[in-house]
Amino acid sequence: MRESIEHLGAFNSGRAVQRLEDVQHDLSAQAVLWVRVRWLLIGVAIGAAFAAVFVQVWQLHH
């Protein structure tokens, strides 16, 4: 009986550690996603700024 209880305790501890690692992995994946989204938004903003400058310069010459 004692061995069964110890085995169950070890099993539950292992499951708790696994769940914690899964949560950390999910948070890490979300952090990577947000970094990519931020860079994409920065790229779009820079592209829009260049386009606005190009349109203004083009209008001045025509």
Contacts in CASP RR format, 6 or more apart in sequence:
PFRMAT RR
TARGET T0000
AUTHOR 0000-0000-0000
METHOD contacts of the structure
MODEL  1
MRESIEHLGAFNSGRAVQRLEDVQHDLSAQAVLWVRVRWLLIGVAIGAAF
AAVFVQVWQLHH
END
